[in-house]
Amino acid sequence: MCHHRYDIQYQIYSIALHKYLKLNIYNYDYSIHFGGIYYIFLRGLLLDNNNNSFSGLFYIKPNLNLINKLNDFFF
């Protein structure tokens, strides 16, 4: 993820979605309304039968302080 800088991509998308949700949801709360980021790498999506886990999936919920600081930096 970091090697190809997907982290920057999801942080920019998170800022945009956070701003959108704040404008469109009454009493918006990041912890409730922002579910997080999923990346699904289809070529890497394989079931590992040894531990019943998938590779090729990535999930993160960016820290709200990070999103706010990046928003202040860019805008």
Protein Blocks (a to p, Z undefined) as FASTA:
>chain_A
ZZnommmmmmmmmmmmmmmmmmmmghiafklmmnbjcdddfklmccdfklopaehiacdd
ddfklmmmmmmmmZZ
